[in-house]
Amino acid sequence: MKIIDNNLIDSVAEKAKQSPRLRMNHNFHQSLQDKCHRFLNALEPGTQIPVHHHPTKDETFVILKGKVRVSTYNDDGKVVESCVLSHENGRYGVDIAKNVWHSLECIEPSVLLECKEGPFVEHEVDGILDIKSGKDIFLAGGCFWGTEHYFKQIEGVVETEVGFANGHTENPTYQEVYTDTTGFAETVYVKYNPTVVSLEFLLKMFFKAIDPTSLNKQGHDEGTRYRTGIYYTDPKDLPVIEKVFAEEQQNYQQPLAVEKLPLESFYIAEEYHQDYLDKNPTGYCHLPQSLFEFARSAKAKQL
């Protein structure tokens, strides 16, 4: 069995660029029983694997690098489900049952592990791919555009989503939250891989991105929707949160104005708010560019 490492991935990607079909299968593994075939597929943007199905074989796609969209269809050709696989959004793979119509479209230069007949076995790419479900924390740090972009830079964060937390209405819109009458705080859902990054590290990074003594104000943004807070879903996280709070409080004479509460509610914000600074690189942000650069390189021992 070949070990999947960066050198192998990069070499397959280079071969794919030379392929007139913009796609190249590289035989990766075949079981002793000759029942399970695995391939590394290097795909260039724009590559589309047309709608097809395998009458007798299951198929699994696992993303190793890049971004691809996998869709399934009914017999009339209508899309049943569509999802984007990428480490960025925390979707690492998808299983397609035999005889199900499906297609694949490459969005970014990608390397995909494809398995026919049999589900993906995690240990076969041990050390490179981690598809554990991960843990989550909800962080309110002022305007959620910059806060989300900041946390996306941190190694070990596998998914983010912006929304509204701990208010007292149902299904609020951004316009409603903006009035400061709903009780919601602009908040970022952060899903992270605890084997790569710890909650303590994430919380210390959070405090570096806020003024923790400022009540309902971060940068030029004012209002209860811009209050700061840490909202948890797992009570076992509370001791870690308390520890970081106590350490941070030692740096200030004023009491911290940061909430630490169980998550009571969270509603996802409208699509145009998601990944806002990726879509609008010159858009408004209350955080400096230097902070994003710091987040990309920060390590626990530096804090």
Summary of the structure (lengths in Angstrom):
residues: 303
radius of gyration: 22.1
end to end distance: 40.1
largest distance: 68.8
contacts: 919
relative contact order: 0.13
helix: 26%
strand: 34%
